[in-house]
Each structure stands twice: as structure tokens, then as C-alpha cells.
Amino acid sequence: MDIILASTSSYRRQLLQRLQIPFCCHAPDTDESPLPGEQPAAMAQRLALAKAHSIGSAHPGALIIGSDQVASVDGRIMGKPGTHEAAATQFRASSGREVHFDTAVALVCQQKRAEWFHVEPFSAHFRPLSEQAIESYLRREQPYDCAGSFKWEGLGIALFTRLQGDDPTSLEGLPLIALTGLLARAGIDVLAP
């Protein structure tokens, strides 16, 4: 069975490569705008499923992986910043605070009328950050395409007092522990010879 990652994210592609299974990538056609009053975990789940289904209609016999990550502070959703100024604003809001991440993964096979999903919570506790530290970090890593405005797998690790969660890959955008379990439910054992 073909496996398709419904994403053009280089981060997600690199993460999925760790499982050493053959797959290809296709760009989903999904509006990622939040719905009025939508909670972060519900938004992540809805978008992961929507991304998988958007590819599944063109590839009904394939197993489609969709994923989405939503960052929030006190329930207030923070999207990908896109610009230096927006990232700096996000850091000011995160400084000395806990930022919560909900990363959803979905597995869909339209031919079998099957779908599985999981939402993985993770928290990053930020150090108090000076304007100088914010500017230095942003100029060095330029994480403008990342929810929360950082790359924890790089210099971003210096931003935190602690990280809290069960699956660190969820912080990068694709919870591999949960995905391995979903693939097993779909009949794919990544450790099979």
C-alpha cells in the first residue's frame, strides 16, 4: 500500500524518514484558518484530518498521513509567524511563560473507509527573554515557518527552562510514537524485516 505524507514541510518529511518506510509527499489543499471559538487541540485534529482527506480523494487506495500543530498561550492560538516582527511579538508573549503545543496526526485510507487520529500535547516553559536575546535568536535561526517561532532541535533549546511531554518529535511537528501506533493499527509494522 502506498503511503503519502500530506505535507510539503521539510521538517515533517525528515521526521517520517526516521521510520525508514517508503513514502511520497503531496501538498494538501486545506484552509488552515481557525474556526470561531475553536480550541487548539480540536483545531489541530480537524486540520490533520482535513489535510489527509484532501489528498485521499485523489489517491483512494493509499494510506495518507496528515499532521498539524497548534501553539497556544493561555488558550490563545499562535500561528506560524512568517516575519521577523511577528516572531518577536510571539517571543514577547512567550517570555517566562508556558507555551502549549497540540500536534495531531491522522491516518486515512478512503478506499477502506478508515481513519485514525491522535493529538499529542507538549509544553515548552520559556526562560524570561530580553529583547537582545530575542533578536539574537531570531537573527541566527530565522524560524519564521515554525509554530511558536523556534526550532527546539537547534539553538532553540536554550530558550527553555524545561520541556514537558511524552513525545519530543511532536514538538517538531509529527508525533512519531503515536504515528507508529496508528500505522500498526492500519497493518504496517515499521520494525518488520
Sequence and secondary structure as in RCSB ss.txt:
>XXXX:A:sequence
MDIILASTSSYRRQLLQRLQIPFCCHAPDTDESPLPGEQPAAMAQRLALAKAHSIGSAHPGALIIGSDQVASVDG
RIMGKPGTHEAAATQFRASSGREVHFDTAVALVCQQKRAEWFHVEPFSAHFRPLSEQAIESYLRREQPYDCAGSF
KWEGLGIALFTRLQGDDPTSLEGLPLIALTGLLARAGIDVLAP
>XXXX:A:secstr
  EEEE   HHHHHHHHTT    EEE         TT  HHHHHHHHHHHHHHHHHTT TTSEEEEEEEEEEETT
EEE    SHHHHHHHHHHHTTSEEEEEEEEEEEETTTTEEEEEEEEEEEEE    HHHHHHHHHHH  TTSTTS 
 TTTGGGGGEEEEEES THHHHT  HHHHHHHHHHTT  TT  
